[in-house]
Amino acid sequence: MNFWERITGRDMTLARADFEKRVSYLPESYQMIWAELDPEIQRYSDLTGRNLIPIMSSLLDFFEETASDYADVSAVIGEDKEAFVAELFDQRKPISYQSYRDKCREQLNRNVFRKLGRD
C-alpha cells in the first residue's frame, strides 16, 4: 500500500470489495448474517475505519470455515448478534451515534450546571 492509496482510502475500498466478493460465495444464510452484522461492526470503527479491516477479515475467515463444515450460522454466532460483535471487540464500548446538536446540548448543560454550582 502506498501513501496515496492510504490517504484516499482506496486500500479500504479494495478490502471491502474483496470482502463482498468472498461473502457472495458463502451460503445465503451467512450472507444475510453478514449484512446484519456489518452495521453493528461499523459502530466500533475509529476515525478512519482501518481498525475494522483485520477483524472483518478474521470474521469472514471464520464464516468460510464454518460454512465449509456445513454448520448453521445461528449455531455458530448464537442468538444475540450484539453480544457476538461485542465479544469480537473485547467488550469495548461502541462509538455512540450522537449528533453535533446532542453534543452541543450536553456541553451547554454542563456549563450551566457548573455556573449554578450544581456539579
MILO-345255 format. One record per residue: residue in three letters; x, z, y of N, C-alpha, C, CB in turn. Coordinates in nm, 4 decimals. Glycine has a CB too. Layout:
NODE  residu       n.X       n.Z       n.Y      ca.X      ca.Z      ca.Y       c.X       c.Z       c.Y      cb.X      cb.Z      cb.Y
NODE     ALA         X         Z         Y         X         Z         Y         X         Z         Y         X         Z         Y
...
***
This chain:
NODE  residu       n.X       n.Z       n.Y      ca.X      ca.Z      ca.Y       c.X       c.Z       c.Y      cb.X      cb.Z      cb.Y
NODE     MET    0.0853    0.0000   -0.1169    0.0000    0.0000    0.0000    0.0897    0.0000    0.1230   -0.0969    0.1222   -0.0001
NODE     ASN    0.0644   -0.0926    0.2100    0.1445   -0.0959    0.3314    0.0725   -0.0238    0.4450    0.1758   -0.2407    0.3712
NODE     PHE    0.1432   -0.0123    0.5543    0.0932    0.0634    0.6692   -0.0370    0.0041    0.7218    0.1980    0.0666    0.7808
NODE     TRP   -0.0440   -0.1287    0.7344   -0.1618   -0.1927    0.7913   -0.2858   -0.1691    0.7046   -0.1372   -0.3425    0.8081
NODE     GLU   -0.2698   -0.1774    0.5729   -0.3830   -0.1528    0.4839   -0.4313   -0.0089    0.4942   -0.3450   -0.1847    0.3397
NODE     ARG   -0.3384    0.0811    0.5115   -0.3757    0.2217    0.5245   -0.4486    0.2482    0.6561   -0.2516    0.3104    0.5147
NODE     ILE   -0.4016    0.1878    0.7634   -0.4648    0.2079    0.8947   -0.6052    0.1478    0.8973   -0.3785    0.1454    1.0066
NODE     THR   -0.6210    0.0290    0.8419   -0.7513   -0.0378    0.8465   -0.8483    0.0132    0.7415   -0.7334   -0.1857    0.8294
NODE     GLY   -0.7977    0.0853    0.6410   -0.8844    0.1364    0.5359   -0.9111    0.0353    0.4257   -1.0138    0.1807    0.5947
NODE     ARG   -0.8370   -0.0745    0.4265   -0.8569   -0.1782    0.3253   -0.8265   -0.1256    0.1856   -0.7692   -0.2997    0.3557
NODE     ASP   -0.7300   -0.0352    0.1754   -0.6965    0.0216    0.0448   -0.8165    0.0937   -0.0164   -0.5779    0.1181    0.0574
NODE     MET   -0.8916    0.1638    0.0674   -1.0093    0.2349    0.0177   -1.1216    0.1373   -0.0164   -1.0578    0.3374    0.1214
NODE     THR   -1.1343    0.0310    0.0613   -1.2346   -0.0708    0.0326   -1.2068   -0.1363   -0.1021   -1.2378   -0.1765    0.1439
NODE     LEU   -1.0799   -0.1655   -0.1284   -1.0423   -0.2249   -0.2565   -1.0665   -0.1273   -0.3717   -0.8951   -0.2680   -0.2539
NODE     ALA   -1.0365    0.0004   -0.3497   -1.0590    0.1006   -0.4533   -1.2075    0.1144   -0.4831   -1.0007    0.2358   -0.4112
NODE     ARG   -1.2908    0.1170   -0.3798   -1.4354    0.1283   -0.4001   -1.4898    0.0054   -0.4726   -1.5075    0.1466   -0.2653
NODE     ALA   -1.4372   -0.1134   -0.4399   -1.4808   -0.2354   -0.5087   -1.4409   -0.2297   -0.6560   -1.4201   -0.3611   -0.4411
NODE     ASP   -1.3228   -0.1767   -0.6840   -1.2781   -0.1610   -0.8221   -1.3684   -0.0626   -0.8962   -1.1315   -0.1133   -0.8267
NODE     PHE   -1.4068    0.0465   -0.8296   -1.4976    0.1431   -0.8920   -1.6304    0.0772   -0.9270   -1.5210    0.2635   -0.7990
NODE     GLU   -1.6852    0.0003   -0.8338   -1.8147   -0.0635   -0.8565   -1.8060   -0.1634   -0.9720   -1.8633   -0.1342   -0.7282
NODE     LYS   -1.6942   -0.2327   -0.9818   -1.6762   -0.3269   -1.0919   -1.6704   -0.2522   -1.2258   -1.5476   -0.4105   -1.0710
NODE     ARG   -1.5978   -0.1420   -1.2291   -1.5875   -0.0630   -1.3518   -1.7218   -0.0006   -1.3889   -1.4815    0.0463   -1.3360
NODE     VAL   -1.7977    0.0430   -1.2882   -1.9290    0.1031   -1.3137   -2.0239   -0.0007   -1.3718   -1.9880    0.1630   -1.1841
NODE     SER   -2.0103   -0.1254   -1.3305   -2.1007   -0.2296   -1.3813   -2.0854   -0.2521   -1.5315   -2.0758   -0.3604   -1.3079
NODE     TYR   -1.9732   -0.2121   -1.5887   -1.9524   -0.2251   -1.7333   -2.0075   -0.1066   -1.8125   -1.8051   -0.2404   -1.7623
NODE     LEU   -2.0455   -0.0013   -1.7441   -2.0998    0.1178   -1.8114   -2.2459    0.0949   -1.8503   -2.0876    0.2427   -1.7199
NODE     PRO   -2.2980    0.1741   -1.9438   -2.4420    0.1661   -1.9753   -2.5265    0.1996   -1.8518   -2.4778    0.2627   -2.0920
NODE     GLU   -2.6497    0.1559   -1.8545   -2.7370    0.1707   -1.7380   -2.7586    0.3163   -1.6978   -2.8703    0.1062   -1.7657
NODE     SER   -2.7690    0.4062   -1.7940   -2.7900    0.5479   -1.7607   -2.6693    0.6027   -1.6837   -2.8143    0.6317   -1.8897
NODE     TYR   -2.5505    0.5608   -1.7203   -2.4308    0.6040   -1.6483   -2.4279    0.5441   -1.5077   -2.3038    0.5640   -1.7260
NODE     GLN   -2.4727    0.4211   -1.4944   -2.4771    0.3576   -1.3621   -2.5724    0.4310   -1.2686   -2.5192    0.2106   -1.3747
NODE     MET   -2.6865    0.4731   -1.3223   -2.7827    0.5465   -1.2394   -2.7263    0.6820   -1.1974   -2.9153    0.5658   -1.3150
NODE     ILE   -2.6598    0.7519   -1.2890   -2.5999    0.8812   -1.2551   -2.4901    0.8624   -1.1528   -2.5443    0.9507   -1.3804
NODE     TRP   -2.4104    0.7581   -1.1671   -2.3041    0.7311   -1.0699   -2.3644    0.7107   -0.9312   -2.2215    0.6067   -1.1117
NODE     ALA   -2.4731    0.6360   -0.9241   -2.5392    0.6113   -0.7958   -2.5943    0.7411   -0.7364   -2.6526    0.5087   -0.8130
NODE     GLU   -2.6386    0.8328   -0.8204   -2.6904    0.9606   -0.7711   -2.5773    1.0560   -0.7306   -2.7782    1.0263   -0.8780
NODE     LEU   -2.4654    1.0494   -0.8015   -2.3539    1.1404   -0.7728   -2.2724    1.0961   -0.6523   -2.2632    1.1512   -0.8936
NODE     ASP   -2.2689    0.9671   -0.6247   -2.1839    0.9160   -0.5167   -2.2134    0.9808   -0.3811   -2.2008    0.7663   -0.5054
NODE     PRO   -2.3398    0.9873   -0.3357   -2.3644    1.0546   -0.2070   -2.3287    1.2034   -0.2095   -2.5103    1.0388   -0.1679
NODE     GLU   -2.3483    1.2658   -0.3242   -2.3149    1.4077   -0.3386   -2.1637    1.4274   -0.3271   -2.3665    1.4626   -0.4742
NODE     ILE   -2.0881    1.3361   -0.3853   -1.9409    1.3430   -0.3790   -1.8929    1.3182   -0.2369   -1.8765    1.2403   -0.4756
NODE     GLN   -1.9583    1.2294   -0.1648   -1.9169    1.1957   -0.0282   -1.9235    1.3163    0.0648   -2.0040    1.0837    0.0268
NODE     ARG   -2.0033    1.4142    0.0320   -2.0136    1.5344    0.1154   -1.8844    1.6153    0.1166   -2.1278    1.6218    0.0667
NODE     TYR   -1.7974    1.5924    0.0183   -1.6712    1.6651    0.0087   -1.5551    1.5879    0.0700   -1.6407    1.6966   -0.1358
NODE     SER   -1.5845    1.4826    0.1397   -1.4809    1.3968    0.1971   -1.4132    1.4626    0.3161   -1.5403    1.2633    0.2388
NODE     ASP   -1.2858    1.4304    0.3316   -1.2180    1.4722    0.4532   -1.2428    1.3652    0.5598   -1.0643    1.4942    0.4283
NODE     LEU   -1.1656    1.3652    0.6652   -1.1881    1.2726    0.7753   -1.1794    1.1270    0.7296   -1.0874    1.2984    0.8863
NODE     THR   -1.0818    1.0947    0.6462   -1.0628    0.9559    0.6048   -1.1352    0.9212    0.4765   -0.9173    0.9275    0.5883
NODE     GLY   -1.1561    1.0168    0.3890   -1.2179    0.9899    0.2610   -1.1178    0.9596    0.1510   -1.3124    0.8767    0.2744
NODE     ARG   -0.9903    0.9598    0.1846   -0.8873    0.9287    0.0852   -0.8759    1.0365   -0.0224   -0.7531    0.9107    0.1537
NODE     ASN   -0.9182    1.1570    0.0084   -0.9106    1.2636   -0.0924   -1.0057    1.2386   -0.2089   -0.9420    1.3988   -0.0286
NODE     LEU   -1.1056    1.1524   -0.1905   -1.2040    1.1274   -0.2947   -1.1580    1.0247   -0.3973   -1.3323    1.0821   -0.2328
NODE     ILE   -1.0663    0.9382   -0.3602   -1.0273    0.8275   -0.4477   -0.9736    0.8770   -0.5825   -0.9220    0.7410   -0.3785
NODE     PRO   -0.8779    0.9711   -0.5872   -0.8315    1.0154   -0.7194   -0.9382    1.0900   -0.7992   -0.7106    1.1041   -0.7038
NODE     ILE   -1.0246    1.1629   -0.7320   -1.1295    1.2372   -0.8013   -1.2333    1.1410   -0.8587   -1.1967    1.3384   -0.7060
NODE     MET   -1.2719    1.0418   -0.7805   -1.3690    0.9444   -0.8289   -1.3097    0.8610   -0.9424   -1.4155    0.8533   -0.7142
NODE     SER   -1.1827    0.8322   -0.9344   -1.1167    0.7579   -1.0410   -1.1170    0.8387   -1.1710   -0.9726    0.7222   -1.0003
NODE     SER   -1.0868    0.9666   -1.1602   -1.0881    1.0532   -1.2784   -1.2292    1.0662   -1.3362   -1.0329    1.1922   -1.2430
NODE     LEU   -1.3275    1.0784   -1.2487   -1.4661    1.0883   -1.2944   -1.5075    0.9603   -1.3658   -1.5606    1.1166   -1.1760
NODE     LEU   -1.4670    0.8475   -1.3128   -1.5002    0.7204   -1.3756   -1.4292    0.7052   -1.5101   -1.4634    0.6044   -1.2831
NODE     ASP   -1.3050    0.7519   -1.5192   -1.2348    0.7524   -1.6483   -1.3112    0.8381   -1.7500   -1.0895    0.8054   -1.6315
NODE     PHE   -1.3582    0.9536   -1.7039   -1.4358    1.0439   -1.7893   -1.5641    0.9758   -1.8368   -1.4694    1.1744   -1.7136
NODE     PHE   -1.6333    0.9084   -1.7459   -1.7556    0.8377   -1.7827   -1.7264    0.7263   -1.8829   -1.8236    0.7800   -1.6580
NODE     GLU   -1.6183    0.6538   -1.8630   -1.5842    0.5455   -1.9553   -1.5527    0.5990   -2.0946   -1.4650    0.4658   -1.9020
NODE     GLU   -1.4825    0.7113   -2.1001   -1.4515    0.7721   -2.2303   -1.5783    0.8172   -2.3025   -1.3568    0.8915   -2.2121
NODE     THR   -1.6642    0.8879   -2.2305   -1.7850    0.9392   -2.2951   -1.8813    0.8263   -2.3294   -1.8542    1.0414   -2.2050
NODE     ALA   -1.8834    0.7205   -2.2499   -1.9698    0.6062   -2.2817   -1.9193    0.5346   -2.4062   -1.9765    0.5080   -2.1629
NODE     SER   -1.7891    0.5301   -2.4249   -1.7350    0.4652   -2.5444   -1.7660    0.5463   -2.6704   -1.5834    0.4459   -2.5303
NODE     ASP   -1.7883    0.6765   -2.6537   -1.8277    0.7625   -2.7669   -1.9792    0.7641   -2.7860   -1.7767    0.9060   -2.7454
NODE     TYR   -2.0511    0.6846   -2.7075   -2.1970    0.6755   -2.7115   -2.2640    0.8096   -2.6825   -2.2420    0.6240   -2.8471
NODE     ALA   -2.2028    0.8881   -2.5952   -2.2614    1.0167   -2.5573   -2.3650    0.9953   -2.4467   -2.1511    1.1162   -2.5107
NODE     ASP   -2.4700    1.0762   -2.4514   -2.5734    1.0701   -2.3483   -2.5182    1.1307   -2.2201   -2.7029    1.1442   -2.3937
NODE     VAL   -2.5401    1.0642   -2.1075   -2.4815    1.1087   -1.9811   -2.5360    1.2445   -1.9384   -2.5077    1.0058   -1.8719
NODE     SER   -2.6616    1.2731   -1.9662   -2.7166    1.4035   -1.9269   -2.6542    1.5162   -2.0085   -2.8694    1.4048   -1.9439
NODE     ALA   -2.6146    1.4864   -2.1316   -2.5453    1.5869   -2.2129   -2.4030    1.6082   -2.1629   -2.5435    1.5449   -2.3608
NODE     VAL   -2.3487    1.5069   -2.0995   -2.2102    1.5145   -2.0517   -2.2001    1.5950   -1.9230   -2.1536    1.3743   -2.0297
NODE     ILE   -2.2884    1.5672   -1.8270   -2.2767    1.6349   -1.6972   -2.3726    1.7514   -1.6819   -2.3003    1.5367   -1.5860
NODE     GLY   -2.4712    1.7623   -1.7667   -2.5672    1.8707   -1.7551   -2.6853    1.8314   -1.6683   -2.5004    1.9941   -1.6988
NODE     GLU   -2.7725    1.9265   -1.6455   -2.8935    1.9005   -1.5680   -2.8723    1.9154   -1.4173   -3.0033    1.9935   -1.6126
NODE     ASP   -2.7817    2.0026   -1.3778   -2.7595    2.0309   -1.2367   -2.6447    1.9458   -1.1843   -2.7304    2.1806   -1.2147
NODE     LYS   -2.6791    1.8365   -1.1151   -2.5778    1.7441   -1.0644   -2.4935    1.8071   -0.9539   -2.6439    1.6173   -1.0129
NODE     GLU   -2.5575    1.8873   -0.8683   -2.4839    1.9516   -0.7592   -2.3783    2.0477   -0.8136   -2.5807    2.0267   -0.6662
NODE     ALA   -2.4114    2.1202   -0.9183   -2.3154    2.2121   -0.9797   -2.2009    2.1352   -1.0443   -2.3849    2.3010   -1.0840
NODE     PHE   -2.2320    2.0214   -1.1043   -2.1281    1.9387   -1.1645   -2.0298    1.8900   -1.0584   -2.1904    1.8193   -1.2381
NODE     VAL   -2.0820    1.8423   -0.9460   -1.9955    1.7930   -0.8386   -1.9162    1.9083   -0.7775   -2.0791    1.7215   -0.7298
NODE     ALA   -1.9791    2.0244   -0.7602   -1.9079    2.1404   -0.7057   -1.7939    2.1821   -0.7981   -2.0048    2.2584   -0.6844
NODE     GLU   -1.8164    2.1701   -0.9266   -1.7106    2.2038   -1.0219   -1.5962    2.1032   -1.0141   -1.7668    2.2089   -1.1646
NODE     LEU   -1.6279    1.9781   -0.9856   -1.5227    1.8772   -0.9673   -1.4295    1.9146   -0.8526   -1.5848    1.7392   -0.9411
NODE     PHE   -1.4867    1.9719   -0.7504   -1.4100    2.0042   -0.6304   -1.3702    2.1505   -0.6241   -1.4893    1.9685   -0.5077
NODE     ASP   -1.3654    2.2178   -0.7353   -1.3175    2.3560   -0.7430   -1.3949    2.4507   -0.6533   -1.1719    2.3617   -0.7070
NODE     GLN   -1.5254    2.4338   -0.6475   -1.6150    2.5229   -0.5732   -1.5911    2.5222   -0.4222   -1.6001    2.6632   -0.6248
NODE     ARG   -1.5248    2.4200   -0.3697   -1.5100    2.4113   -0.2246   -1.6452    2.3839   -0.1609   -1.4084    2.3014   -0.1858
NODE     LYS   -1.6603    2.4259   -0.0398   -1.7855    2.4048    0.0312   -1.7955    2.2595    0.0770   -1.7968    2.5006    0.1516
NODE     PRO   -1.9133    2.1985    0.0635   -1.9290    2.0621    0.1143   -1.9282    2.0615    0.2669   -2.0594    1.9991    0.0615
NODE     ILE   -1.8961    1.9500    0.3220   -1.8973    1.9338    0.4671   -2.0429    1.9249    0.5104   -1.8157    1.8066    0.5124
NODE     SER   -2.0798    2.0044    0.6080   -2.2200    2.0096    0.6488   -2.2576    1.8832    0.7252   -2.2469    2.1345    0.7351
NODE     TYR   -2.3846    1.8559    0.7246   -2.4361    1.7393    0.7953   -2.4929    1.7796    0.9307   -2.5432    1.6684    0.7116
NODE     GLN   -2.4153    1.8514    1.0077   -2.4615    1.8926    1.1387   -2.4435    1.7786    1.2371   -2.3868    2.0179    1.1862
NODE     SER   -2.5427    1.7585    1.3187   -2.5303    1.6576    1.4218   -2.4545    1.7172    1.5408   -2.6700    1.6050    1.4649
NODE     TYR   -2.4153    1.6310    1.6304   -2.3460    1.6757    1.7503   -2.4355    1.7698    1.8306   -2.3031    1.5551    1.8364
NODE     ARG   -2.5633    1.7397    1.8342   -2.6593    1.8229    1.9070   -2.6658    1.9640    1.8472   -2.7991    1.7577    1.9049
NODE     ASP   -2.6653    1.9742    1.7139   -2.6679    2.1052    1.6481   -2.5425    2.1863    1.6811   -2.6810    2.0882    1.4959
NODE     LYS   -2.4281    2.1200    1.6828   -2.3033    2.1884    1.7146   -2.3036    2.2392    1.8589   -2.1841    2.0948    1.6916
NODE     CYS   -2.3551    2.1566    1.9502   -2.3629    2.1987    2.0910   -2.4594    2.3156    2.1074   -2.4069    2.0810    2.1804
NODE     ARG   -2.5700    2.3127    2.0351   -2.6680    2.4207    2.0426   -2.6065    2.5519    1.9947   -2.7928    2.3865    1.9593
NODE     GLU   -2.5319    2.5472    1.8837   -2.4672    2.6677    1.8318   -2.3637    2.7216    1.9305   -2.4009    2.6384    1.6967
NODE     GLN   -2.2874    2.6317    1.9905   -2.1865    2.6742    2.0869   -2.2525    2.7381    2.2090   -2.0990    2.5550    2.1296
NODE     LEU   -2.3609    2.6784    2.2576   -2.4332    2.7338    2.3715   -2.4881    2.8722    2.3379   -2.5473    2.6398    2.4138
NODE     ASN   -2.5461    2.8872    2.2193   -2.5987    3.0175    2.1790   -2.4881    3.1222    2.1702   -2.6704    3.0064    2.0449
NODE     ARG   -2.3737    3.0867    2.1155   -2.2613    3.1811    2.1076   -2.2167    3.2239    2.2467   -2.1433    3.1184    2.0315
NODE     ASN   -2.2085    3.1275    2.3383   -2.1658    3.1599    2.4746   -2.2657    3.2499    2.5459   -2.1455    3.0325    2.5547
NODE     VAL   -2.3940    3.2236    2.5279   -2.4975    3.3059    2.5905   -2.4938    3.4467    2.5336   -2.6370    3.2435    2.5703
NODE     PHE   -2.4839    3.4602    2.4008   -2.4772    3.5913    2.3380   -2.3532    3.6682    2.3843   -2.4769    3.5770    2.1855
NODE     ARG   -2.2414    3.5965    2.3979   -2.1198    3.6630    2.4419   -2.1342    3.7124    2.5865   -1.9995    3.5679    2.4293
NODE     LYS   -2.1954    3.6321    2.6727   -2.2157    3.6725    2.8120   -2.3125    3.7911    2.8223   -2.2688    3.5540    2.8943
NODE     LEU   -2.4108    3.7952    2.7339   -2.5065    3.9044    2.7340   -2.4548    4.0276    2.6622   -2.6345    3.8598    2.6714
NODE     GLY   -2.3404    4.0152    2.5985   -2.2816    4.1276    2.5273   -2.3467    4.1559    2.3928   -2.2895    4.2492    2.6119
NODE     ARG   -2.4013    4.0545    2.3303   -2.4692    4.0708    2.2018   -2.3892    4.0067    2.0879   -2.6099    4.0098    2.2082
NODE     ASP   -2.2621    4.0155    2.0907   -2.1789    3.9533    1.9851   -2.2220    4.0032    1.8573   -2.0313    3.9795    2.0029
***
